[in-house]
Amino acid sequence: MSFLNQLKSQASALQDQKSTVNQNLEANTVQTEAACLVVWHYVSDLCRQLNIISPLGPKFSLDGKTPWPAMKLVDFRADFRKQKLRDKEVYDYIGIGWQITPQMGAPVGGVVSVNFPPDLERVQSRLATGMIKHERKEVRHPEKNTLQAIRFEYITETRGSVTIKPDHDNATLAFRLVNANGFEVVNTTWPAGKVQTDVLDEMAKLIVAQPSRFV
């Protein structure tokens, strides 16, 4: 075989390989988009129903010791964004957001004090994740002026959210749930082919603080 024919053989093999890869990517993209459409229809309807119900929320505490009042979930909203991928318009993400407020009356003020680094880190992380209005104050010894504790004054109102991020190349959907079960962030990934109503029902159970097998 001449050198040119060797090159032709290599080029043909590469073309076949690229064609197979492109076919796989296209199949994964189609499957992922189908899953995203199922998710969008589901969460749109879910938000409408939950806005009527205003379900009870999970238990909340910034420091694990000072409980918040009983909370409820309100003002559910769903949205999505699309992007271009290989000259096609596809889902970039799908999101749900909601407010978490006291079951009775308006949000009220609360106070927690921490004096150990792990506790401080935990409280600060929860304040940031929940986008909670608060003020930070240093508590110092009246005579020695040494730092005794950090005090946080806050309002008992926070937010929850779910962000669904598709990976079209690998046919997966990544779910990020914030404050669905108290102050925590949960991440899980599902194959696009398995994201159907039964899986999304488990996600919905988690949002409304019911036993769930979603994660």
Secondary structure, 3 states (H helix, E strand, C coil): CCHHHHHHHHHHHHHHHHHHHHHHHHHHHHHHHHHHHHHHHHHHHHHHHHHHHCCECCCCECCCCCECCCEEEEEEEEEEEEEEECCEEEEEEEEEEEEEEECCCCCCEEEEEECCHHHHHHHHHHHHHCCCCEEEEEEECCCCCCEEEEEEEEECCEEEEEEEEEECCCCEEEEEEECCCCCCEEEEEEEHHHCCHHHHHHHHHHHCCCCCCCC
